Each structure stands twice: as structure tokens, then as C-alpha cells.
Amino acid sequence: MKIVEKGDKIALHYTGTLDDGSVFDTSEGRGPLEFTVGSGEVIVGLDKELPGMNVGDKKTIKAVAEEAYGPLQDNARQPVPRDQFPDDVPMEIGTALQMQTPEGGIVMVTIAEVGDDSVVLDANHPLAGKDLTFAIELVSIA
């Protein structure tokens, strides 16, 4: 029976939860997640635990923040003068926005704070700074 090795294309079902038990993502109701082990397509904390698994194996994997989406970066939070926002942008904490970098790239941000004169935008990944737990089942190895 083949076991997972780096470079194998695999498929797995998963449910990702936070420390409080809330589900942040799942393959339930969808097809399995397919990717190549060791290719950087998924977070390190999950990827490194897959070699040695067999089809049908189930496993619970804890990925600490540093091996998931990294720690929260203070420099990813920036105040922006409120008058630089169009009038139709809702000034509510949690509102997701797309910003364009000077080089023309797109960065996803959320409104973290709203003041009278400025708005703090946060470019951290929504799961940055959080430990993640994955309940997985290996479906196939190609």
C-alpha cells in the first residue's frame, strides 16, 4: 500500500477549527481538497504532517500560528485619513476592502478601527496569530 511522500498529489477531506471550536473552513459538502504535498500550496503546519499517511487514515493536526498564517504583524495595521474614502464605503469594523499598492498589486484589508478623523486598516490575514486544528481524512494518493 502506498504511503504519502513529498511530491505526491493527494486529496483529503478536512474540517478546520479554531481553539474555541468554531469552524473556519471545511470540505464538507464539497469535493476533497487536492494539492501536491511539500509544494507550498497549503500551510506548513498541515503539509508537514501528511507524509506517512495511507488512504483512509484519519488524523487531527494542530498547526500553531507560526506554521499557519503567521503572527499578527503590527506594521500591517495602518491609519488612513477618513476623507480618503469614498462616501459609499461603509465605515464599519470588519468591512473588507481591496486596496491597490503603489506597484499596482491588490491587497485585501479590513477596517479594524473607525475614528472621527482616521480609519485603521488591517492587512493581516484573518487567521494570522491563531492556532488552527484540522481533522482530516486522506481520500487518495496519485
C-alpha positions as CSV (number, residue, x, y, z in Angstrom):
1,M,0.0,0.0,0.0
2,K,1.4,3.4,-1.0
3,I,2.0,6.0,1.7
4,V,2.1,9.7,1.2
5,E,5.5,11.1,0.3
6,K,6.6,14.7,-0.6
7,G,5.7,15.4,-4.2
8,D,2.6,13.2,-4.2
9,K,-0.7,14.7,-5.4
10,I,-3.3,13.9,-2.7
11,A,-6.9,14.5,-1.9
12,L,-8.3,14.9,1.6
13,H,-11.4,15.9,3.4
14,Y,-10.9,18.4,6.2
15,T,-12.6,20.5,8.8
16,G,-10.5,23.4,10.2
17,T,-11.4,24.8,13.7
18,L,-10.1,27.5,16.0
19,D,-9.3,26.9,19.7
20,D,-12.8,27.9,20.6
21,G,-14.2,25.1,18.4
22,S,-15.6,27.3,15.7
23,V,-15.2,26.0,12.2
24,F,-13.3,28.4,9.8
25,D,-13.3,26.1,6.8
26,T,-14.4,22.6,5.7
27,S,-14.6,20.5,2.6
28,E,-17.9,19.1,3.9
29,G,-20.5,19.4,1.1
30,R,-17.7,19.9,-1.5
31,G,-15.2,17.7,-3.1
32,P,-11.9,16.9,-1.3
33,L,-9.0,19.4,-1.3
34,E,-6.4,18.3,-3.8
35,F,-2.8,19.5,-3.7
36,T,0.8,18.4,-4.0
37,V,2.5,17.6,-0.7
38,G,5.5,19.8,0.0
39,S,4.7,22.2,-2.8
40,G,3.7,25.2,-0.5
41,E,0.1,25.0,-1.7
42,V,-1.2,24.6,1.9
43,I,0.1,25.8,5.2
44,V,3.3,24.3,6.6
45,G,1.7,23.0,9.8
46,L,-0.7,20.8,7.8
47,D,1.7,19.9,5.0
48,K,4.5,18.5,7.2
49,E,2.1,16.1,9.0
50,L,1.0,14.3,5.8
51,P,4.0,12.1,4.8
52,G,3.5,8.5,6.0
53,M,-0.3,8.5,5.9
54,N,-2.3,5.9,4.0
55,V,-5.6,6.3,2.1
56,G,-8.4,6.1,4.6
57,D,-6.3,7.3,7.5
58,K,-7.8,10.0,9.7
59,K,-5.8,12.4,11.8
60,T,-6.1,15.6,13.9
61,I,-3.4,18.1,13.2
62,K,-2.6,21.2,15.3
63,A,-0.9,24.0,13.3
64,V,0.5,26.7,15.5
65,A,0.2,30.3,14.2
66,E,3.8,30.4,13.1
67,E,3.2,27.4,10.8
68,A,-0.2,28.6,9.7
69,Y,-0.8,32.2,8.7
70,G,1.9,33.6,10.9
71,P,1.8,36.0,13.8
72,L,-0.2,39.3,13.8
73,Q,2.0,42.0,12.3
74,D,1.6,45.4,13.9
75,N,3.0,47.0,10.7
76,A,0.1,45.5,8.7
77,R,-2.2,47.9,10.5
78,Q,-2.2,51.5,9.1
79,P,-4.3,54.6,9.8
80,V,-5.7,56.3,6.8
81,P,-7.4,59.7,6.8
82,R,-11.1,59.2,6.7
83,D,-11.5,61.8,3.9
84,Q,-9.6,59.5,1.6
85,F,-12.5,57.0,1.5
86,P,-15.4,57.3,-1.0
87,D,-18.7,58.2,0.6
88,D,-20.3,54.9,-0.3
89,V,-17.8,52.8,1.7
90,P,-19.4,51.6,5.0
91,M,-17.3,52.7,7.9
92,E,-17.9,49.6,10.0
93,I,-15.4,47.4,11.8
94,G,-14.9,44.2,9.9
95,T,-15.7,45.6,6.5
96,A,-13.5,44.0,3.9
97,L,-11.9,46.2,1.2
98,Q,-9.4,45.9,-1.7
99,M,-6.6,48.4,-1.8
100,Q,-4.1,48.9,-4.6
101,T,-0.4,49.1,-3.8
102,P,1.8,51.8,-5.4
103,E,3.1,48.9,-7.6
104,G,-0.4,48.1,-8.8
105,G,-0.9,45.0,-6.7
106,I,-4.2,44.3,-4.8
107,V,-4.2,43.8,-1.0
108,M,-7.2,42.7,1.0
109,V,-7.7,44.7,4.2
110,T,-10.4,45.0,6.8
111,I,-11.5,48.0,8.8
112,A,-10.1,47.5,12.3
113,E,-10.9,50.8,13.9
114,V,-13.0,53.8,13.0
115,G,-12.3,57.3,14.4
116,D,-13.5,60.8,13.7
117,D,-10.5,61.6,11.5
118,S,-9.0,58.3,10.5
119,V,-9.7,54.7,9.9
120,V,-7.3,51.9,10.8
121,L,-6.9,49.3,8.0
122,D,-5.6,45.8,8.8
123,A,-3.8,43.8,6.1
124,N,-3.1,40.8,8.3
125,H,-4.7,37.5,7.1
126,P,-7.9,36.9,9.1
127,L,-6.4,33.8,10.6
128,A,-3.0,35.4,11.5
129,G,-2.0,34.9,15.1
130,K,-4.3,31.9,15.5
131,D,-3.5,28.3,16.1
132,L,-5.5,26.0,13.8
133,T,-6.8,22.4,14.2
134,F,-7.5,20.2,11.2
135,A,-9.5,17.0,11.3
136,I,-8.5,15.3,8.1
137,E,-9.2,12.1,6.2
138,L,-6.9,11.1,3.3
139,V,-9.0,10.2,0.3
140,S,-6.4,9.4,-2.4
141,I,-2.8,9.5,-3.4
142,A,-1.9,10.0,-7.0
